[in-house]
Amino acid sequence: MNPENKTVIITGASSGIGEAAARRFYESGSRVALVARSADRLHALAMEMGGSTDRVLVAPADISEKGAAQRLVEQTLQRFGSVDILINNAGRGLFAAVGAIDEADLHHLFEVNLFGPLYLIQAALPVMKKQGAGIIVNVSSIVGQVATPMSGGYCATKFALGALSDSLRMDLRGSGVKVVTVYPGATNTAFVANVLGTTPPRETPRGFAVQPERVAQAILRGVQRESRDVHVTLMDRLFVAVGRTVPRFTDWLLPRVW
């Protein structure tokens, strides 16, 4: 799908991958609805992108609140008249051994990482089906394909989001609505600073993390090509391929290097 003159809803747009994606789609001619909890950051981003432009909607919302999704879609329709692309990017991390996961933390993580996207999908789908076209982009993670140590709760939410995407894709066959799942690896964002849990995550080795702009470009490319799955780097692809091909070796290696 050519994103020019299309309406894009982007969650987690106040920073990191979401902010970079908002800028990238705006530069590509899209109308962009910016979604995050921080109204101040969204307004600042909107001003940087074009100030009083009629192609930006600031929509502060907590996506883990079910009613927020329907209000957001209705607000976007009122402003722009369509919902063509939904990018479920907002998410949060959790680092703790499975035996030490706090139940409340895990519930919260599923609300943000899985139920938030689900609520928005269910709110946007009737609009997209009526249009006969649309793209749903779910931003998962490579640890949603190969689990890593001390992050079982987070991995579980991302595996679940990937499975939801795969099933949804089959549900929508023939509807004109496509599903793209993006699997980023390590990215230079504030993600680590906001994680839940009892175990401080290790620093990503220098040279392995990419800038959020590179992930945003991969998301844009996935939309343009209507890809099924999107990986950002060759290293990400290799990580997943090795994890799936030689799982016992991966089980031995990851606790030593992760």
C-alpha positions in Angstrom: 0.0 0.0 0.0 1.2 3.4 -0.9 1.0 5.4 2.4 0.6 8.8 0.6 -2.8 10.3 1.5 -3.6 7.4 3.8 -4.5 7.7 7.5 -2.2 6.0 9.9 -2.8 5.5 13.6 0.5 5.0 15.5 0.6 4.0 19.2 3.6 4.7 21.4 4.2 7.7 19.2 5.8 9.9 21.9 9.3 8.4 21.6 11.5 5.7 20.2 10.2 3.5 17.3 6.7 5.1 17.4 8.1 8.6 17.1 10.4 7.6 14.3 7.6 5.9 12.5 5.3 8.9 12.8 7.9 11.1 11.2 8.6 8.6 8.5 4.9 8.2 7.5 4.3 11.9 7.7 7.3 12.5 5.3 5.7 9.9 3.0 2.5 12.0 2.8 0.3 10.2 5.3 -2.2 11.7 7.7 -1.0 10.6 11.1 -2.9 10.1 14.4 -0.3 10.2 17.2 -1.2 8.1 20.2 0.5 7.8 23.6 -0.2 8.6 27.2 2.0 11.8 27.2 0.0 14.6 25.7 2.9 17.1 26.1 5.3 14.9 24.1 2.7 14.3 21.4 2.0 18.0 21.0 5.7 18.7 20.8 6.2 16.1 18.1 3.2 17.5 16.2 4.7 21.0 16.3 8.0 19.6 15.0 6.3 17.7 12.2 4.2 20.6 10.9 2.7 22.7 13.6 -0.9 23.6 12.5 -0.9 21.0 9.7 -4.1 19.3 8.9 -2.3 16.0 8.5 -1.6 15.4 12.2 -4.0 14.5 15.0 -2.8 14.4 18.6 -4.7 11.7 20.5 -3.5 11.1 24.1 -4.8 7.7 25.3 -4.0 4.7 27.4 -4.3 1.8 25.0 -4.7 -0.7 27.8 -8.1 0.9 28.6 -10.7 -0.9 26.4 -12.9 2.1 25.7 -10.0 4.2 24.5 -9.6 2.2 21.3 -13.2 2.9 20.1 -12.9 6.6 21.0 -9.6 6.8 19.2 -10.9 5.2 16.0 -14.0 7.5 16.0 -11.8 10.6 16.6 -9.6 9.6 13.7 -12.6 9.0 11.4 -14.1 12.4 12.4 -10.8 14.2 11.6 -9.6 12.3 8.5 -12.5 10.2 7.2 -10.7 6.9 7.1 -8.5 4.5 9.0 -6.1 2.9 6.5 -3.1 1.7 8.5 -3.0 0.8 12.2 0.5 0.5 13.8 0.3 -1.2 17.2 3.7 -0.2 18.5 3.2 0.7 22.1 4.7 -1.8 24.5 6.5 -2.3 27.8 9.2 -4.7 29.0 9.6 -7.0 32.0 12.9 -8.6 33.2 12.7 -11.2 35.8 13.2 -15.0 36.2 9.9 -16.8 35.6 9.9 -18.0 39.2 10.1 -14.4 40.4 7.6 -12.6 38.1 5.2 -10.4 40.0 1.6 -11.4 39.0 0.5 -7.7 38.9 3.4 -6.8 36.6 2.6 -9.6 34.2 -1.1 -8.7 34.1 -0.2 -5.1 33.3 2.3 -6.3 30.6 -0.4 -8.3 28.8 -2.8 -5.4 29.0 -0.4 -3.1 27.2 1.4 -5.5 24.9 -1.5 -7.8 23.9 -4.9 -6.5 24.9 -4.1 -2.9 23.8 -3.4 -4.1 20.2 -6.4 -6.4 20.4 -8.8 -3.6 21.4 -7.5 -1.3 18.6 -7.7 -4.1 16.0 -11.3 -4.8 17.0 -12.2 -1.1 16.8 -10.5 -0.5 13.5 -11.5 -3.7 11.6 -15.1 -2.8 10.9 -13.9 0.5 9.3 -11.2 -1.3 7.2 -13.6 -4.0 6.1 -16.1 -1.4 5.0 -13.4 0.3 3.1 -12.4 -3.0 1.6 -8.7 -2.2 2.4 -6.4 -1.6 5.3 -3.2 -2.8 6.9 -2.7 -3.8 10.5 0.9 -3.6 11.7 1.8 -5.4 14.9 5.2 -4.6 16.3 6.4 -7.7 18.1 10.1 -8.6 18.7 12.6 -11.2 17.8 12.1 -12.5 21.4 8.6 -13.1 20.3 10.1 -15.8 18.0 13.0 -17.1 20.2 12.7 -16.7 23.9 15.6 -15.3 26.0 16.6 -15.7 29.6 15.2 -13.6 32.4 12.4 -12.2 30.2 9.9 -15.0 30.0 6.9 -12.7 30.8 7.9 -10.2 28.1 8.6 -13.0 25.6 5.2 -14.5 26.4 3.4 -11.3 25.4 5.3 -11.0 22.1 4.8 -14.6 21.2 1.1 -14.1 21.9 1.0 -11.0 19.7 2.7 -12.9 16.8 0.2 -15.7 17.1 -2.7 -13.3 17.2 -1.3 -11.7 14.0 -0.9 -15.0 12.2 -4.5 -16.1 13.1 -5.9 -12.7 12.2 -4.2 -12.8 8.8 -6.1 -16.0 8.0 -9.4 -14.7 9.4 -9.1 -11.7 7.1 -8.4 -13.6 3.9 -10.3 -12.1 1.0 -11.4 -9.0 3.0 -8.7 -6.6 1.5 -7.3 -6.1 5.0 -3.6 -7.2 5.4 -1.6 -8.0 8.5 2.1 -7.2 8.8 4.1 -8.4 11.8 7.4 -6.6 12.6 10.1 -8.3 14.6 12.7 -5.7 15.7 15.9 -6.7 17.5 17.8 -4.5 19.9 17.0 -0.8 19.3 18.4 2.3 20.9 15.3 3.6 22.7 14.3 4.4 26.3 12.7 0.9 26.5 15.2 -0.4 29.1 14.7 2.6 31.4 10.9 1.8 31.7 11.0 -2.0 32.2 9.2 -3.7 35.0 10.6 -6.6 37.0 13.3 -7.5 39.5 16.3 -8.1 37.3 18.2 -5.2 35.6 18.6 -6.1 31.9 22.1 -6.4 30.5 23.5 -3.7 28.3 23.2 -4.4 24.6 26.7 -5.0 23.2 27.9 -2.0 21.2 27.2 -2.4 17.5 24.2 -4.7 17.9 21.4 -2.1 18.6 20.0 -0.1 15.7 18.5 3.4 15.7 14.7 3.6 15.8 14.7 5.3 12.4 15.9 2.1 10.9 13.0 0.2 12.4 10.6 2.9 11.2 11.9 2.4 7.7 11.4 -1.3 8.0 7.8 -0.7 9.1 7.2 1.6 6.1 8.7 -0.9 3.8 6.5 -3.7 5.2 3.4 -1.5 4.6 4.5 -0.6 1.1 5.1 -4.3 0.2 2.3 -5.6 2.3 4.8 -8.1 3.8 3.8 -10.9 6.1 6.8 -10.7 8.4 9.4 -8.0 8.7 12.9 -8.3 10.3 15.0 -5.2 10.5 18.6 -6.6 10.2 20.4 -9.6 8.9 21.5 -10.3 12.5 17.9 -10.4 13.6 17.1 -13.0 10.9 20.1 -15.1 11.9 19.2 -15.0 15.5 15.7 -16.3 14.8 17.0 -18.9 12.2 19.6 -20.3 14.7 17.1 -20.3 17.6 14.6 -22.4 15.5 17.1 -24.6 13.8 19.3 -25.6 16.8 17.2 -24.9 19.9 19.4 -27.0 22.2 22.4 -25.0 21.3 20.5 -21.8 21.7 19.3 -22.9 25.2 23.0 -23.4 26.1 24.3 -20.2 24.5 21.8 -17.5 25.5 22.3 -17.7 29.3 26.0 -17.2 28.7 25.7 -14.1 26.4 22.3 -12.5 27.0 
